[in-house]
Amino acid sequence: MEKWVCTVCGYEYDPEVGDPDSGIAPGTPFEDLPDDWVCPDCGVSKDMFEKA
């Protein structure tokens, strides 16, 4: 699974870790994140991320 990086703040979404604080389980690919998921550090939407 590929990691994705926020182009605004540099937060890295690692699918193996998920985003437990937002209810995203480990093993969740970036493509499967809900459409309303936002960067936990700066709050931008998924379209502001690019593959690491």
ChimeraX attribute file (.defattr): number of C-alpha atoms within 10 A of each C-alpha:
attribute: neighborCount
match mode: 1-to-1
recipient: residues
	/A:1	10
	/A:2	12
	/A:3	15
	/A:4	20
	/A:5	18
	/A:6	24
	/A:7	14
	/A:8	13
	/A:9	14
	/A:10	13
	/A:11	15
	/A:12	18
	/A:13	21
	/A:14	19
	/A:15	21
	/A:16	14
	/A:17	12
	/A:18	18
	/A:19	19
	/A:20	9
	/A:21	8
	/A:22	11
	/A:23	8
	/A:24	17
	/A:25	15
	/A:26	13
	/A:27	13
	/A:28	16
	/A:29	18
	/A:30	18
	/A:31	10
	/A:32	9
	/A:33	16
	/A:34	10
	/A:35	10
	/A:36	8
	/A:37	14
	/A:38	18
	/A:39	21
	/A:40	15
	/A:41	12
	/A:42	12
	/A:43	12
	/A:44	17
	/A:45	14
	/A:46	19
	/A:47	10
	/A:48	14
	/A:49	22
	/A:50	12
	/A:51	12
	/A:52	11
